[in-house]
Amino acid sequence: HRLDAQHRFITTLFEGKLSTAPTNLTTGDRVLESAAGTGIWALEFFEENRADGVILDIECIDISSAQFPANHPPELHFSIHSIVNLPSPDWSDIFAYAHQRLLLFAMNESLWRSAVSELFRVIRPGGWVELVEIDLDLDGWSVLGPDTARLMSLGTALFDAKGVIRDLSVYLPGTLKDAGFVEVRCEPRRVLIGGEAIHVHEFPTALTYSSELWREGWMGMKGPVVEAGGYGIIETVEEYEALVEASARECRFASKQQYVNFHTTMAQKPVM
């Protein structure tokens, strides 16, 4: 599954750690997983803590239940909710830790402010939030080749139209501080674009953002691009797919080095 492959990649990028926040969780603590998808992060985080004798209660939310797992431990609860509008007042001040990954394409400025405000409300005093995202360096990526440059023009048009924030490593720390969080820090991880997929279990040190991952990422934009009419660059689904394939080939054989910048931003709600 695409999201599970993405999960393994990001976990490997962060030295195999599912969480980098200094949480000190204990049995009975409640954890929030936003944009849970298949639930793979929550399942692994639960098992990892259980192996240490810590039994967590994990609330997994997404705006769609399509990918929720059929089977999971009873301590995991899956529900349809948006991070910008969580249950109130039931969830106020209850979570010891909240974790969220790669929501950048679904968000704009006002949605991020709402999300961070909601996270501040539901985290208990002393609890932590951790947000894993990518910075979009469309100008830098354009040098990978002419097809990639066309794809980046499309991306620029789409992200500008949707209000997507491209420099979340700068934006999120400030927004978290504005909401009242303290101990805010952002840890970057830079990964080279190109080459073929690497089996991360065999070569954890030689991790690259493969042309396959690149292709998958941009194929995920197909719907919004085509719905918007292609911004004068493409007209049909087939044209978009062909452009992504051509860009992936350029990434695979790129002579110029370009990077994808991942980062995790963590912050603590002040102890009252």
N, C-alpha and C positions, 0 to 999 in steps of 0.2 A: 504494500500500500504506500502511496506517495508520501502521506503524512508520517508514516512510521519510518520510512527511509530518511526523511528530513529530521525526525527526532533523533535517530541514531547518529546522523551527521553532526548535529548541533551538540549532542552530549559528548561526542568524541572531541569536538573542537574545544570544549571546556574541560579537557583532561578527564573525561569519563564521569564528571560530576553532574548529577541531576539538578543540583542546587548549589549556588555559591554564597547565598546569604547566611550570615552567622546566627542561625535560628535557635539552636538548643531546644528542639522539640521534645515533648514528653507524652506518654500515653494519655489519650483522651483529647489532645489538642486537635483543633479543627483547622483544616487547610482548604483553601479555595484554589481550584484550577480553572482559570478562565480560558475560553477558546479551546476546550478540551479535545475536540475532534474524536479520535478513536479511543481516547483515554489512556494511551500508552504511557505518557509521562506519569500520570497519577498511579497507574498500576505498578510501575517500576518503583516509584517513590514510596508507595505503600509497602511493597515487599522489602525494599532496602531498609526501611525503618523497622519493619517487623523482625528482620534478621538481627537487629540490635535490641530487640525486646521492647520496641516502642510501637504501640498500636494507635495509628492516627484515624481520624474521621475526616474523609475527604469529600468535599462538595465539588462536583465537576459540572461546569456549565458550558453551553454553546448555544448559538442562535438556531441550530438545527440538530435534531436527534439522529440524522441519517447515518452517522458514523459511530454512534455509541455502541459499545460492545454488548453482546447478548449476555455474557457471563462475566461476573466480577465479584470480588469480596463484598459482603454486606456492609462493610465500613465505607465503601465508595457509593456515592449517591449522584446519579446523573439527572440533570434537569435542563429545560430550555429557559435560559435567561440571557440577557445582554449585560455586559459589564457596565454599560452606561445607565442601567436601570435595575438594580438588584433589589430583592425583597426588603421592604421597610415596614416596620422597624425590626422585624424578626432577626435580620442578619447584622444589626449594628453592633460593633465592638466584639465580634465573636471569633474572628479568625486569627490564629497565631502567625500564619504565613499565607501569602497569595502569590501565585505563579502564573505567568502568561507569556506566550511566545507568538511572535510574528503576526501581529494584528495590523501592521502598518497600512496595508492596502484597503482595509475596511474602515479606516479612520481619517478624520480631518481634525482641524484645530479644536472646534467646539466639542467634538466627540471625545477627543483625548482629555480635554479639561473635565468633562462629565465623568469619564472613566476613572481618572485619578482622584476626583472628588469622592466618587463612590467607594473606591479602594480605601481611601482614608477613613471613610465612615465605617466600613465593615471590619477593618483590621482592629484588633484590640490594642490598647496602649502597650508599647514595647514590642509589638509584632512587626513583621517584615513583609515587604512587597518586592517582587523581582520580575522585571520585564526584559525579555530577550528580543532584540530587533536587529534590523539591517539598515545601514545607511545606503541610500541610492545615489551612486556616483555615475549618473548617466553620461555626463560629459567625458569622464575618464574612460568609461567602458566603450564609448564610440570609436576609440582608436583600434579596437580589435579587428575592424574590417568594415567595408562599405555596407554589407547587409546588417551588421550589428548597429552601425550608425543610423540606418533607416529604422531599425527596431527601437533604438533609443529615442528617435524623434517621435515615434508612436507613443512610447512610454511617457515622454515628457508631456505630450498633449493630453494623454489619459490622466496622468497624476495631477497635472495642473487643473484639469476640469473637475476632478474629484476632490481637490484640496489635500492630496496626500502630502504629508510632511516628510521630506527626504533626508533630513539630518537629525534623526531622533536621538543620536548620541549627545547632541547639544540641547535639543528641545526638552527631552524627558527630565533630565536632572533639574532644570529650572522650574518645570511645571510641577514636579514632585515637591520641591521646596516651597513654591507658591501655595500648595495645598496644605502645608503644615508639616510635611515629613522632615526628618532630620537624618544625619549620618548617610547622606545621599552620595553614592559613588557609581561610576560607570567603568566597567572593565571591557576593553576592546579585544577582539580576536580577528586578526587579518588572515584571509585565506586566498591563495592564488587561484585565479580562474584558469581552467583549461585541462587538457588531458582527458583520459578515459576514467571511468569510475574505478575507485580503489576500494577493495574490500576492507573496510575500516578496522576489522578485528585483526587483520594480518599486518597492516602497516599504519598503526595509529600516529606515527610521526610524519608520514609523508602524505598528509591530508591536503587534497586540493578540492576546489569547487568545480567538479567535473562538468564536461559539456552536457552530460545527461541531467545533472541537477539544474544547470542553466536552462536547458530545454524545458524541463518540467515546470520550473518557475514561471517562465514566460507563457507556456501553454495555459497556465492557470489564469492568465489575463484575457484569454481568447473571447469569452463571452462579453465582457464590458467593452472591449475594443470594437468588436463587430456590431454590438448594439448601438454604439455611438457613431457608426457609419464609417469607421476606419480613418477618420481625420485626414482624408485626402491622400493617404499613403497606401492603404489597401482597401479593397471593396468587399471581398468575400472571406468566409472562414478558410477556404482552401488557400487563398493568397496569404492570409496571416500565418497559417501552419507552415507554408513553404518558406516564409521569411524567418520564422523561428528556427526551422531546420537548418537554413543557410547560416544563420547566426551561430547556431550550436557547432556547425562545422568550423567556422572561423575561430571559435573559442578553443576547439580541440587542437587546432594547429597554429594557435596564435604565437607569433614571434615576440610581440610586445607583451610585457608583463602587466597585468591588471589584477586588482584584488576586490574581493567582496569583504566589506567590513561589518562583521557581526559585533554585537555588544550586549552585555547584560547590565541593566541599571537596577540597583537595589536601594531601598530606603526603609527607614524605621519610623513607626508612629511613636511620638514622644511618650515616655512613661509619665503618667499624670503626677 
